[in-house]
Amino acid sequence: MGIEVGMILEGKVSGITKFGAFVDLPDSKTGMVHISEVAPTFINEISDYVKIGQTVKVKVLALNDGKISLSMKQALPKEQQKKPQKQSRSRQPYKPAPPVTSPGDYEWQSSQKSSPSSFEDMMSKFKQTSEDKMSDLKRGGESRGYSRRGNGNGRK
């Protein structure tokens, strides 16, 4: 009996490598199942799926220069060849964030909720907060020895 492309055969796993498994076929032939053709899921470690001496069903994919390419996953029934669906986590439906009702809801303003202010009041508070933060940053940089001209050791 000659081995032909498309045939489904049984064989015994005779060797395992990082990239696949070697299977002894009838007529004293040996073929290889690439790791991507072992199972319909991603395989990190082939030895988790096949063991030496295990009898497996394989489909002949190609015959090239005496080499026989095999597939275990294509020898499975059609419904088992598909990748299993990922377990979907129960998601909550999308809910948009509540709308910003006033400029006072922004983080840069104080956390105290006072009566509504005028635009000018809010702008002056923002400017003051920004200036305070900038001066803190400048002071922090100087105390660590940083400057705009470099690190002081002549290198850039």
C-alpha positions in Angstrom: 0.0 0.0 0.0 1.5 3.3 -1.0 1.1 6.5 1.0 -0.7 9.3 -0.8 -1.6 12.9 0.0 -4.9 13.1 1.7 -4.9 9.6 3.3 -5.7 9.3 7.0 -3.5 6.7 8.7 -2.7 5.5 12.2 0.9 5.6 13.4 3.0 5.5 16.5 4.9 8.5 17.9 8.6 7.6 17.7 10.2 10.9 18.6 9.4 14.4 19.9 11.3 17.6 19.2 10.5 21.2 20.0 9.1 21.7 16.5 7.0 18.5 16.1 6.6 14.8 16.5 7.9 11.9 14.3 5.3 9.2 13.6 6.1 5.7 12.3 3.6 4.8 9.5 2.8 1.6 7.7 5.3 0.3 5.1 8.2 1.3 7.4 7.8 5.0 6.6 8.2 7.9 9.1 6.5 11.2 8.8 6.6 14.4 10.8 3.7 16.3 12.4 4.7 20.0 12.8 3.8 21.5 16.2 1.2 23.7 14.4 -0.5 20.6 13.1 -0.8 18.7 16.4 -4.0 20.4 17.8 -6.4 23.2 16.9 -5.1 25.3 19.7 -1.8 27.1 20.3 0.7 24.6 21.7 3.6 25.8 23.8 5.0 22.4 24.8 4.3 19.5 22.4 4.9 16.9 25.1 1.7 18.1 26.7 -0.2 16.6 23.7 1.7 13.6 22.6 4.0 11.0 24.2 6.5 8.6 22.6 4.8 5.2 21.9 1.3 6.8 21.6 -0.8 5.7 18.7 -2.2 8.7 16.7 -4.4 9.3 13.7 -2.7 11.5 11.1 -3.5 12.9 7.7 -0.9 13.0 5.0 -0.4 16.6 3.9 2.6 16.4 1.5 5.2 14.1 0.1 8.5 16.0 -0.7 11.8 14.3 -1.5 11.0 11.3 0.7 9.7 13.5 3.5 6.2 13.0 4.7 4.3 15.9 6.2 1.5 14.9 8.5 -1.3 16.6 10.5 -3.1 15.3 13.6 -5.5 18.2 13.7 -6.7 17.7 10.1 -7.3 14.0 10.8 -9.9 15.0 13.5 -13.6 15.3 12.6 -14.5 18.6 11.1 -16.2 20.0 14.2 -13.1 19.3 16.3 -10.7 21.0 13.9 -11.9 24.5 14.7 -10.2 26.5 17.4 -12.2 26.4 20.6 -13.9 29.7 21.3 -12.2 31.7 24.1 -14.2 31.8 27.3 -15.7 35.2 27.2 -15.8 36.9 30.5 -19.1 38.3 31.5 -18.8 41.9 30.5 -20.9 44.7 31.7 -22.5 46.7 29.0 -20.7 49.9 28.1 -21.8 52.9 30.1 -20.5 56.3 29.2 -18.9 58.4 31.8 -21.3 61.0 33.4 -21.1 64.3 31.6 -19.1 67.2 33.0 -21.6 69.5 34.3 -19.3 72.4 35.2 -15.7 73.3 34.8 -15.4 72.8 38.6 -15.5 69.0 38.0 -11.9 69.0 36.7 -9.1 67.7 38.9 -7.0 70.9 38.7 -9.6 72.7 40.8 -9.9 72.3 44.5 -12.0 69.4 45.7 -14.2 71.8 47.7 -17.5 72.3 46.0 -18.4 75.9 46.5 -21.0 78.0 44.9 -20.6 78.4 41.1 -17.9 80.8 40.3 -17.5 83.1 37.3 -15.2 82.1 34.5 -12.6 84.7 35.5 -12.5 83.3 39.1 -12.0 79.8 37.7 -9.3 81.0 35.3 -7.4 82.8 38.0 -7.5 79.7 40.3 -6.2 77.5 37.4 -3.4 80.0 36.6 -2.4 80.1 40.3 -2.4 76.3 40.6 -0.4 76.0 37.4 2.2 78.5 38.6 2.5 76.7 41.9 3.0 73.4 40.2 5.6 74.8 37.8 7.6 76.4 40.6 7.5 73.1 42.5 8.9 71.4 39.5 11.6 73.9 39.0 12.6 73.8 42.6 12.6 70.0 42.5 14.9 69.9 39.5 17.4 72.3 40.9 17.6 70.4 44.2 18.6 67.3 42.3 21.4 69.0 40.4 19.6 69.1 37.0 19.8 72.1 34.8 18.9 73.0 31.2 22.6 73.2 30.2 23.4 69.6 31.0 24.6 67.5 33.9 27.8 69.5 34.6 30.3 66.9 33.6 31.0 68.1 30.1 29.1 65.3 28.4 25.9 65.7 26.4 
